[in-house]
Amino acid sequence: MFDKSTQPGNSDMCEALQCEHFCIHDPIKGPACHCSEGYKLNDDHKNCTEYSQFRQPYHVYSIHEGICHFPANLADMNINNVTLNNQCFLLDSKGYLALGMHAKSDTLYFSTNNTDKWINRVRMEYDAPLENIVGGVGIVQGIALDWVSSNLYWTDSLHKTINVAREDGMYQQVLIDEALENPLGIAVHPGRSILIWTDSGNHPKVEWAYLDGSGRTLITNNSLGHPSHVFVDFKKDMLYWADTLLGVVSSYDFDQKTIKIVFPKPSHAKESIFGISIFQDYLLWTDFSTERNGIHVARLDTMTKVRDILHPDVGMAYDLLTFDSQNQPDFETPCPAETCNICVFPERTAPFGANAVLISIPTRKVHALDIEDHFRPFAVDYDPLREMIYWTDVAHKSIKKAKFHEKQETLVKKLTEDSIADGLAVDSVNQLLFYSDAGQKIIGVMTLTDHSFHKTLISTDLEKVRSVIASTLEKGLQAWPNGLAIDVKAKRIYWVDARSNKIASMTTEGKNYRLLYNEADAHYFGIALSGDYLYLTDWSRNSLVRLPKNGGKLENFWDGTSKFVRLNGIHAYNSSEIVYDISPCSSVSCSHFCLPSPLYERICACPDHLMLSDDLQNCITKTADVTSVTFSSSVKITNQNFETTNETTPTSALFRTHTISTARSLASVGSISSSATVAAICIVSFLLLGGAIIGAFILKKRHIESNPHQILNNEQKENVDAIYRISCAETSNEAVDIRMETPLFGNYGTNIAETDDINDS
């Protein structure tokens, strides 16, 4: 029976949010919008966006003129009406060679080898911009990401080097530059902390070394022709590599140290295996020879080929990988725990692991916190009142915490995928946690009592914000360069500048600047103050040094090169220096945030999705957002072949080719009082939008006319299930892709039957 009394409550609060999908009312936190499966909540906390078209697992391979993808069931998929444009993206002939991936973040790394030689990355989802991360490279033929430490490795056959950098391309370093002729394929094994690569020069070989480049060891230099790309099977703990000249795939057992051929070259075949991947019981490889140019699939158990997908007239099939989280499993490195005075975070590029390391100042003994599930800890701070360590994890994209004597860590905040949180500061008196995010270009704050409350403090005029400190005595003081420390008693700020290699200080008012130390060969990152000394992490020497806080002689406090590759954030703790103070917020009741202020002693504030009410203490739902008219000139991944964006070069590819997005806000509707002004802006907006649409249509037509293509088509059934061929018409051909759902062969300029026959399988 319908009776309102059986369902008490008020739905007006949910209705006021105007959620695109649905609203859930939490009895404690109140109503909030949520999205359906496969969607994510936008920054407006109302609307939802589809995550990605690319659902793992799937295969990706480069063809020099672009990058193509196929679903996991490539071996037996139905390819009716599958076209080159549908399967390939970045069709702009930039010379795509090497591929790498971060499966959990669904990020693709790739190299280009034309006039602009870059290593780039892009998230495999719509509206994700391309990003140039490493420039000035030679011919990058192999890319591998250490997903545990978030370090990027690559081979450079032009400069004959193996290199390493952070996953964002920062802090590049030549790892190996001796006895290399033509370094090509590369892979990492974080569980063994090793790097594997092939060298296809005059003296071909397969080698491995530790992730810091030490311990270089030969796997084999026998019975090799032209070893190319490699693949690591973590379930079997086996290494596989392809040999382009011999046309075979070989394996190496890490434990038994035995080598055998797992896929021999078929008799009378013309196989030329280059890039390889293994998915379940299938071996996939690329072949860039004229007749076999494309991607191929075979069963490993029967050693029989089951499918070829050929495009002899389009590009050259190079590298290949399978986006699958099983190909990048998690690894842990347990270590003993002990409390002490200094907490330092090393980067996991050596066997010791990614840990919070504790160094005792009196004894200089080093131990590691026994914390589970850490990936790449970076910035660190300590709450002495609650004995809690806080740190950022730039690989897991999160902020975490743990008690000194406890093994279990707690997630404080899960950050966005493009976040780079490398600055952290605890205000133990006011119970606030500040952090800097170089990826989002913001400085944010959370409460230590309820981490669900988050507020963006600064989001403008920030370029590469890194370090942040919080002072409980100087109310409202936050600051940032590479590393920061504050002397609350002397009211002085100390910082390190990696660009100028300087250690300097000034008062909290910005006066009395002092240059304490300057060294050309150093790369100081973290800085902490304890007693009369500044303690600093040095990336160049990979050591912990200290300097008198008023300047003087720099001394080596602890050398970590034998165990670690990089020391990151640092925090010093001295029980005699703990600040016990009464927070100005103790006398006021704010519903969410209470922030210390130099002008008003303290103010109440709200999370990003709420606003302060008239009583200046409680937060309420925003009634209306200020709208603005914004025109953007940007190039992004999109699910439309053409967008109405200001592009200088059109493309029918799924991914766009430019990476820089510039938005210019022309007017704010909220500040316009005249309806005539609003109407004028709307008219101008529609005129510009119409012109952009017409321009995009013309550019699309020109591109289509110059890049017609045929659908993939069954051509022959002999020793394999099916052979398919992509055939692109010449520029002078008048055929056009009319993008019909079921196009007829007659609509394309070249008849399938007229293409060259394939004599072998």
C-alpha positions in Angstrom: 0.0 0.0 0.0 1.3 3.5 -0.9 1.9 5.4 2.3 4.4 8.3 2.7 4.6 7.6 6.4 6.4 4.2 5.7 9.3 6.1 4.2 10.1 9.0 6.5 12.9 11.5 5.6 13.6 14.4 3.4 14.8 14.0 -0.2 15.1 17.7 -0.9 18.9 17.7 0.0 19.6 15.0 -2.6 17.4 16.7 -5.2 19.2 20.0 -4.6 22.5 18.4 -5.7 21.1 17.6 -9.2 23.3 14.5 -9.6 23.6 13.2 -13.1 23.5 9.6 -12.0 22.3 9.1 -8.4 22.6 10.5 -4.9 23.4 8.7 -1.7 22.6 10.3 1.7 25.2 9.4 4.3 23.9 10.0 7.9 27.2 11.5 8.9 28.6 13.2 5.9 25.4 14.1 4.2 24.2 13.7 0.6 26.7 13.1 -2.2 26.6 12.3 -5.9 27.8 8.9 -7.1 28.3 7.4 -10.6 27.5 4.1 -12.2 30.0 1.4 -12.9 32.5 2.5 -15.5 32.1 6.2 -14.8 33.9 8.7 -12.5 32.7 11.7 -10.7 33.7 15.0 -12.2 35.3 17.9 -10.2 31.9 19.5 -10.0 30.8 16.6 -7.8 27.6 16.3 -9.9 28.3 14.9 -13.4 29.9 11.7 -14.4 32.4 10.8 -17.2 33.1 7.5 -18.7 36.5 6.1 -17.7 38.0 4.7 -20.9 37.2 2.9 -24.1 40.2 0.7 -23.7 39.3 -2.2 -21.3 42.2 -4.3 -20.1 43.5 -6.6 -21.3 44.3 -5.5 -24.8 47.2 -5.5 -27.2 49.1 -2.4 -28.6 51.7 -2.3 -31.3 53.5 0.5 -33.1 53.6 0.7 -36.9 56.0 3.7 -37.4 53.2 5.8 -38.9 50.9 5.3 -35.9 50.0 3.0 -33.0 47.3 0.3 -33.2 45.3 -1.7 -30.6 43.4 -4.9 -30.6 41.3 -6.6 -27.9 42.6 -9.6 -25.9 40.8 -12.1 -28.1 42.8 -11.1 -31.2 43.4 -14.8 -32.0 39.7 -15.5 -32.7 38.0 -12.1 -32.9 35.5 -11.2 -35.7 37.1 -8.4 -37.7 34.2 -7.6 -40.0 34.0 -3.9 -40.5 37.2 -3.3 -38.6 39.2 -0.5 -40.2 42.6 1.0 -39.9 41.3 4.2 -38.5 39.2 2.3 -35.9 42.1 0.2 -34.7 44.9 2.7 -34.9 45.5 6.1 -33.4 48.2 8.8 -33.6 48.3 8.3 -37.4 50.6 11.2 -38.0 53.8 9.5 -39.3 56.0 10.5 -36.4 58.1 7.4 -36.5 56.7 5.5 -33.6 59.1 2.9 -32.3 59.3 1.7 -28.6 56.3 1.1 -26.3 56.1 0.9 -22.5 53.2 0.9 -20.1 52.0 1.4 -16.6 49.1 -1.0 -16.5 47.5 0.2 -13.2 47.3 3.8 -14.4 46.5 2.7 -18.0 49.3 4.9 -19.3 51.2 4.3 -22.5 54.8 5.4 -23.0 56.1 5.6 -26.6 59.0 7.0 -28.5 59.1 9.0 -31.8 61.9 8.9 -34.3 61.6 11.7 -36.8 62.6 15.4 -36.6 61.2 15.6 -33.1 62.7 12.7 -31.1 60.8 12.3 -27.8 59.6 9.9 -25.2 56.0 10.6 -24.6 53.2 9.3 -22.5 49.4 9.4 -22.6 46.6 7.9 -20.6 44.5 5.4 -22.6 41.2 7.2 -22.1 39.2 10.0 -23.7 40.2 13.6 -23.1 43.6 12.6 -21.9 46.3 14.9 -23.3 49.6 13.7 -24.7 52.7 14.6 -22.7 56.3 15.0 -23.9 58.5 13.8 -21.0 62.0 13.2 -22.3 63.6 15.2 -25.1 67.0 15.2 -26.7 67.1 11.5 -27.2 68.6 9.5 -30.1 66.9 6.4 -31.4 64.9 4.9 -28.5 64.1 1.3 -29.5 63.1 0.0 -26.1 61.2 1.4 -23.1 60.5 -0.3 -19.7 58.8 1.2 -16.7 59.6 0.0 -13.2 56.1 0.3 -11.8 57.2 -0.4 -8.2 59.6 2.6 -8.0 58.0 4.6 -10.9 61.3 4.8 -12.8 61.5 4.8 -16.6 64.3 3.0 -18.4 65.1 3.1 -22.1 67.7 2.1 -24.7 69.2 4.6 -27.1 70.9 2.8 -30.0 72.2 6.1 -31.5 74.1 7.1 -28.4 74.7 3.5 -27.4 73.4 4.0 -23.8 70.8 2.7 -21.3 69.2 5.5 -19.4 66.9 6.0 -16.5 64.6 8.8 -15.3 61.6 9.3 -13.1 58.3 8.3 -14.8 57.6 11.9 -15.5 61.0 12.3 -17.3 62.7 14.3 -14.6 66.2 13.6 -13.3 67.6 11.8 -16.3 70.7 9.7 -15.9 72.9 7.6 -18.2 72.9 4.2 -16.4 75.2 2.2 -18.8 77.3 3.5 -21.6 80.1 1.0 -21.9 80.4 -2.1 -24.2 77.1 -1.4 -25.9 76.8 -1.6 -29.7 73.1 -1.5 -30.5 71.0 -1.8 -27.3 67.4 -2.6 -28.3 64.8 -4.5 -26.2 64.6 -3.8 -22.4 62.5 -5.1 -19.5 62.5 -4.8 -15.7 62.0 -7.4 -13.0 61.2 -5.5 -9.8 60.9 -8.7 -7.8 64.6 -9.5 -8.6 65.5 -5.8 -8.8 67.1 -6.4 -12.2 67.1 -4.8 -15.6 67.3 -7.0 -18.7 68.2 -5.9 -22.3 69.4 -7.1 -25.7 72.2 -5.9 -27.8 71.9 -6.6 -31.5 75.3 -5.3 -32.6 78.2 -7.1 -34.3 78.6 -9.1 -31.1 74.9 -9.8 -30.1 74.1 -10.7 -26.5 71.5 -10.6 -23.8 72.5 -9.1 -20.4 71.1 -8.1 -17.1 72.1 -5.7 -14.3 70.7 -4.4 -11.0 68.3 -1.5 -11.4 71.1 1.0 -10.4 73.3 -0.3 -13.3 75.6 -2.3 -11.1 76.3 -6.1 -11.2 76.2 -6.3 -15.0 76.0 -10.0 -16.0 75.9 -11.8 -19.3 72.9 -14.1 -19.9 74.1 -15.4 -23.3 76.1 -14.5 -26.4 75.8 -17.9 -28.1 73.5 -18.9 -31.0 72.2 -15.3 -31.5 71.4 -13.6 -34.7 69.6 -10.3 -34.1 68.1 -10.3 -30.6 65.3 -7.8 -30.4 62.5 -7.3 -27.8 62.1 -9.1 -24.5 59.2 -10.2 -22.4 59.1 -11.3 -18.7 56.5 -13.9 -17.6 56.2 -13.2 -13.8 54.0 -16.2 -13.1 56.6 -18.6 -14.5 59.6 -16.3 -13.6 60.9 -16.7 -17.2 62.5 -14.3 -19.7 61.6 -14.5 -23.4 63.4 -12.7 -26.3 62.8 -12.6 -30.0 65.5 -13.0 -32.6 64.7 -11.2 -35.8 67.4 -12.8 -37.9 66.8 -16.4 -36.8 63.0 -16.0 -36.6 62.8 -17.7 -33.3 61.7 -17.0 -29.7 63.9 -18.2 -26.8 63.4 -18.4 -23.1 65.6 -18.1 -20.0 64.8 -19.7 -16.6 66.0 -17.2 -13.9 66.4 -20.0 -11.3 67.8 -22.8 -13.5 69.7 -20.5 -15.7 68.8 -22.6 -18.7 68.0 -21.4 -22.3 65.8 -23.1 -24.8 63.9 -22.2 -28.0 60.2 -22.1 -27.3 59.0 -21.1 -30.8 61.2 -22.3 -33.7 61.0 -20.9 -37.1 58.6 -22.9 -39.3 60.2 -24.7 -42.2 60.2 -22.7 -45.5 58.7 -19.7 -43.6 59.9 -16.2 -43.9 59.2 -15.1 -40.3 61.1 -12.1 -39.0 60.1 -11.8 -35.3 60.7 -8.4 -33.7 58.4 -7.3 -30.9 56.9 -10.0 -28.7 54.2 -10.5 -26.0 52.7 -13.5 -24.3 49.0 -13.6 -23.3 47.7 -16.8 -21.7 48.6 -19.6 -24.1 49.3 -17.3 -27.1 52.5 -15.8 -28.4 52.1 -12.5 -30.3 54.8 -10.9 -32.4 55.4 -8.2 -34.9 57.1 -8.6 -38.3 58.2 -5.5 -40.3 59.4 -7.4 -43.4 57.7 -6.4 -46.6 55.4 -9.4 -47.1 54.8 -10.1 -43.4 54.4 -6.6 -42.1 51.9 -6.7 -39.3 51.0 -8.6 -36.1 50.9 -12.4 -35.8 49.5 -14.9 -33.2 50.5 -18.5 -32.5 49.7 -21.0 -29.8 52.7 -21.8 -27.6 51.5 -25.3 -26.6 51.2 -26.5 -30.2 53.6 -24.0 -31.8 51.1 -23.4 -34.6 50.2 -20.0 -36.0 46.5 -19.1 -35.7 46.3 -15.6 -37.2 48.1 -13.0 -39.2 47.0 -9.4 -39.6 48.9 -7.8 -42.4 49.3 -4.3 -43.7 52.2 -4.5 -46.1 51.7 -1.0 -47.6 51.2 0.8 -44.2 54.0 1.6 -41.8 56.4 -1.0 -40.3 55.3 -3.1 -37.3 57.8 -2.6 -34.5 57.2 -2.9 -30.7 54.3 -4.8 -29.1 52.9 -5.0 -25.6 49.8 -6.3 -23.8 48.1 -4.0 -21.4 47.3 -6.4 -18.5 47.8 -5.8 -14.8 49.0 -9.4 -14.6 52.1 -8.3 -16.5 53.0 -5.8 -13.7 52.3 -7.6 -10.4 53.0 -6.1 -7.0 56.2 -6.8 -5.1 57.1 -6.3 -1.5 60.4 -6.0 0.4 60.0 -6.6 4.2 62.5 -4.8 6.4 63.1 -4.5 10.2 61.7 -1.6 12.2 63.2 0.6 14.9 62.4 4.1 16.1 65.0 6.9 15.9 65.5 10.5 15.1 65.5 11.0 11.3 63.2 9.5 8.7 64.5 9.4 5.1 62.7 7.9 2.1 64.9 6.2 -0.5 63.6 5.6 -4.0 63.2 1.9 -4.9 65.9 1.4 -7.5 68.1 -1.0 -5.5 67.6 -4.3 -3.7 67.0 -2.6 -0.3 63.5 -1.6 -1.4 61.2 1.4 -1.1 60.9 2.1 2.6 60.8 4.8 5.3 64.3 4.6 6.7 65.2 5.7 10.3 68.6 7.0 11.1 69.7 7.6 14.7 71.7 10.8 15.1 73.8 9.6 18.1 74.6 6.1 16.7 74.0 6.7 12.9 72.5 3.3 12.6 70.1 2.7 9.8 66.9 0.7 9.8 63.6 0.6 7.9 60.0 0.8 9.0 58.2 -2.5 8.6 55.3 -0.9 6.7 53.3 -3.0 4.2 52.3 -2.1 0.6 54.6 0.9 0.0 55.4 1.5 -3.6 57.3 4.8 -3.9 57.3 6.9 -0.7 58.5 10.4 -1.4 57.7 13.3 1.0 57.5 12.6 4.8 56.5 14.4 8.0 55.9 13.3 11.6 53.2 14.1 14.2 55.1 13.9 17.5 51.9 14.4 19.6 50.2 11.3 18.1 53.4 9.4 17.1 52.2 9.2 13.5 54.3 9.2 10.3 52.7 10.7 7.2 54.1 10.2 3.7 53.2 10.6 0.1 53.3 7.7 -2.4 53.8 9.0 -5.9 53.5 5.6 -7.5 50.2 4.7 -5.7 49.1 8.3 -6.0 48.1 8.6 -2.4 48.9 10.1 1.1 49.4 7.5 3.8 50.1 7.2 7.5 51.3 4.7 10.1 52.2 4.4 13.7 55.9 4.0 14.6 55.5 0.6 16.1 52.7 -0.7 13.8 53.0 -2.6 10.6 49.7 -1.6 9.0 49.5 1.6 7.1 46.3 3.7 6.6 45.2 5.5 3.5 44.7 9.2 4.2 43.8 10.4 0.7 43.7 8.8 -2.7 44.9 11.3 -5.2 44.1 11.7 -8.9 46.2 9.8 -11.5 48.0 12.9 -12.7 48.9 14.0 -9.1 52.5 14.3 -8.0 52.4 14.9 -4.3 56.0 15.6 -3.3 55.5 18.0 -0.4 53.9 17.3 3.0 53.6 19.3 6.3 51.9 18.4 9.6 50.5 21.1 11.9 50.1 19.0 15.0 48.8 21.9 17.1 45.9 22.8 14.8 45.5 19.2 13.6 46.0 20.0 9.9 47.8 18.2 7.1 49.1 20.3 4.2 50.4 18.9 0.9 51.7 20.2 -2.4 50.7 18.6 -5.7 52.9 19.4 -8.7 50.7 17.5 -11.0 47.5 19.3 -10.1 49.5 22.5 -9.3 47.7 23.0 -6.0 48.4 23.2 -2.3 45.7 21.5 -0.3 44.8 20.9 3.3 43.0 18.2 5.3 42.2 17.7 9.0 44.1 15.0 10.9 40.8 13.9 12.5 38.7 13.5 9.4 40.6 12.9 6.2 37.5 13.1 4.0 37.5 16.9 4.4 39.7 18.4 1.7 40.2 22.0 0.7 42.3 23.6 -2.0 44.2 26.5 -0.5 46.2 27.7 -3.6 45.6 26.8 -7.2 46.8 29.8 -9.2 50.3 31.0 -10.1 51.9 27.6 -9.3 54.3 26.0 -11.7 56.2 23.1 -10.1 55.2 23.4 -6.5 57.2 20.9 -4.5 57.9 21.4 -0.8 55.6 22.8 1.9 56.0 23.5 5.6 53.6 24.5 8.3 54.5 26.7 11.2 52.4 26.6 14.4 54.0 29.8 15.8 53.8 31.9 12.6 50.0 31.5 12.1 49.0 31.1 8.5 52.6 30.6 7.2 53.2 28.1 4.3 56.0 28.2 1.8 57.7 26.1 -0.9 60.9 25.6 -3.2 62.7 22.2 -3.5 63.1 21.5 0.2 62.1 23.6 3.2 62.8 23.7 7.0 61.8 26.2 9.6 63.4 27.2 12.9 60.3 28.2 14.9 62.3 29.8 17.8 64.6 31.8 15.6 61.8 32.5 13.1 64.0 31.6 10.1 63.2 29.5 7.0 65.9 27.3 5.4 65.6 25.9 1.9 67.6 24.1 -0.8 67.5 25.1 -4.5 68.5 22.2 -6.8 68.7 24.5 -9.8 71.3 26.8 -8.3 72.7 24.2 -5.9 72.3 26.6 -3.0 71.4 26.3 0.7 70.0 29.5 2.0 67.8 31.1 4.7 65.8 34.1 5.6 63.4 35.3 8.3 59.8 34.3 8.2 59.1 37.9 7.1 61.2 37.5 4.0 64.2 39.6 5.3 67.9 39.0 6.2 68.7 36.6 3.4 71.8 34.4 4.0 73.6 32.2 1.5 74.8 29.3 3.7 76.4 27.0 1.1 76.8 26.7 -2.6 78.2 23.6 -4.5 78.1 23.1 -8.2 78.1 19.3 -8.3 75.4 18.7 -5.6 71.7 18.1 -6.1 70.1 18.7 -2.7 66.5 17.6 -2.3 65.3 17.2 1.3 66.2 19.4 4.2 65.5 19.1 8.0 66.6 21.0 11.1 67.6 19.3 14.3 69.4 21.3 17.0 72.2 23.4 15.5 72.4 21.4 12.2 70.7 21.2 8.9 70.4 17.6 7.5 70.2 17.3 3.7 69.7 14.5 1.2 72.0 14.7 -1.8 70.9 13.0 -5.1 74.3 13.4 -6.7 76.3 11.6 -4.0 73.3 9.6 -2.8 74.2 10.5 0.8 72.9 12.3 3.9 75.0 15.4 4.8 74.7 18.0 7.5 75.6 21.7 7.7 75.7 24.1 10.7 72.5 26.1 10.5 74.4 29.4 10.5 76.8 28.2 7.7 80.1 26.5 7.9 81.7 23.2 6.8 79.6 20.6 5.1 80.2 17.1 6.4 79.1 13.7 5.3 76.7 12.3 7.9 75.8 9.0 6.3 76.7 7.4 3.0 73.9 5.3 1.5 75.3 4.4 -1.9 75.9 0.8 -0.8 72.2 0.2 -0.1 70.1 2.9 -1.9 70.1 4.7 -5.1 68.2 7.8 -4.1 67.2 9.5 -0.8 64.2 11.7 -1.0 62.2 13.4 1.7 63.6 13.9 5.2 62.2 14.9 8.6 64.1 15.4 11.9 62.5 14.7 15.2 63.8 15.7 18.6 61.6 15.2 21.7 63.0 18.4 23.3 61.8 20.5 20.3 58.1 19.4 20.3 55.8 22.5 20.3 53.1 22.2 22.9 50.6 25.1 22.3 46.9 25.8 22.5 45.3 26.1 19.1 43.3 29.3 18.4 40.7 26.9 17.0 39.9 25.4 20.4 37.6 28.3 21.2 35.5 28.1 18.1 33.3 25.5 16.6 33.7 25.1 12.8 31.7 22.4 11.0 34.7 21.3 8.8 37.9 23.4 8.8 39.4 25.8 11.2 42.5 27.5 9.8 44.9 29.7 11.7 45.1 33.2 10.2 47.6 36.1 10.8 44.8 38.7 10.6 41.8 37.1 12.3 43.7 34.5 14.5 41.5 31.8 13.0 38.8 31.4 10.3 36.3 28.6 9.4 36.6 27.1 6.0 34.8 24.5 3.9 35.7 21.6 1.6 35.9 22.4 -2.1 32.4 21.3 -2.9 30.8 23.3 0.0 30.5 26.9 0.9 30.5 28.8 4.2 27.1 29.9 5.5 26.2 33.4 6.8 27.1 32.3 10.4 30.7 31.9 9.2 31.0 28.6 11.0 28.9 26.0 9.1 29.3 24.7 5.6 26.3 24.3 3.2 25.8 22.9 -0.3 26.7 25.4 -3.0 23.4 26.8 -4.5 24.9 27.9 -7.8 28.3 27.7 -9.3 29.7 30.8 -10.9 29.8 30.1 -14.7 32.2 31.4 -17.2 32.6 31.5 -20.9 35.9 29.9 -21.8 37.4 29.1 -25.1 40.1 26.5 -25.3 42.7 25.7 -27.9 43.6 22.1 -27.0 44.3 18.7 -28.4 43.2 15.7 -26.4 42.3 12.0 -26.7 38.7 12.0 -27.8 35.9 9.6 -28.8 35.1 11.7 -31.7 37.2 11.7 -34.9 37.1 15.4 -35.0 36.4 18.0 -32.3 35.4 21.6 -32.6 38.8 22.7 -31.2 41.3 25.1 -32.5 43.7 22.6 -34.1 46.3 23.5 -36.6 46.6 20.0 -38.0 43.6 17.7 -38.2 43.8 14.0 -37.8 41.3 11.1 -38.0 43.2 9.3 -35.3 41.6 8.6 -32.0 44.5 10.3 -30.2 45.6 13.9 -31.0 49.1 14.8 -31.8 49.7 18.0 -29.9 50.2 18.1 -26.2 50.0 21.7 -25.0 46.6 22.8 -23.8 46.0 26.6 -23.4 42.7 27.9 -22.1 41.8 31.6 -22.1 38.9 32.7 -20.0 37.3 35.5 -22.0 34.5 36.5 -19.7 32.7 35.6 -16.5 29.0 35.5 -16.6 28.7 35.9 -12.9 30.2 39.3 -13.1 28.0 40.6 -15.9 25.0 42.7 -14.8 23.7 43.7 -18.2 21.6 41.2 -20.2 22.7 42.9 -23.4 26.3 42.1 -22.5 25.3 38.5 -21.9 23.5 38.3 -25.3 26.5 39.8 -27.1 28.9 37.2 -25.6 26.5 34.4 -26.5 26.3 35.6 -30.1 30.1 35.8 -30.4 30.4 32.4 -28.8 28.0 30.8 -31.3 29.8 32.5 -34.2 33.2 31.2 -33.1 31.8 27.8 -32.5 30.1 27.7 -35.9 33.3 28.7 -37.6 35.3 26.1 -35.7 32.7 23.4 -36.8 32.9 24.4 -40.4 36.7 24.5 -40.3 36.9 21.1 -38.7 34.5 19.7 -41.4 36.7 21.1 -44.2 39.9 19.8 -42.6 38.3 16.4 -42.1 37.2 16.1 -45.7 40.7 17.0 -46.9 42.3 14.4 -44.6 39.8 11.7 -45.6 40.5 12.4 -49.3 44.3 12.0 -48.7 44.1 9.0 -46.4 41.5 6.5 -47.8 41.8 2.9 -46.5 40.2 -0.5 -46.9 38.6 -2.6 -44.3 40.3 -5.7 -43.0 39.1 -8.6 -45.1 39.4 -12.4 -45.2 41.7 -13.3 -48.0 42.8 -16.9 -47.7 42.5 -19.9 -45.4 45.3 -22.4 -45.6 47.7 -23.2 -42.8 46.1 -20.5 -40.5 42.6 -19.8 -39.6 42.5 -16.5 -41.5 44.9 -14.0 -43.0 43.8 -10.4 -43.1 45.3 -7.5 -45.0 45.0 -3.7 -44.6 45.6 -1.9 -47.8 45.8 1.9 -48.1 45.2 3.6 -51.4 47.7 6.1 -52.8 47.2 9.8 -52.2 46.1 10.2 -55.8 43.3 7.7 -55.4 39.9 9.2 -55.3 38.5 6.6 -52.9 37.1 7.9 -49.7 36.2 6.3 -46.4 32.5 7.1 -46.0 32.6 5.4 -42.6 29.5 3.2 -43.3 28.7 0.6 -40.7 28.9 -2.2 -43.3 30.8 -0.7 -46.2 30.9 -2.6 -49.5 34.3 -3.4 -51.1 33.2 -1.6 -54.2 33.1 1.7 -52.3 36.9 1.5 -51.9 39.4 2.4 -54.6 41.3 -0.9 -54.7 39.7 -4.3 -55.0 40.8 -6.8 -52.3 41.3 -9.5 -54.9 43.8 -7.3 -56.7 46.3 -7.2 -53.8 49.3 -9.4 -53.9 48.8 -13.0 -52.9 50.5 -14.4 -49.8 52.5 -17.5 -50.7 53.2 -18.7 -47.1 51.6 -18.5 -43.8 
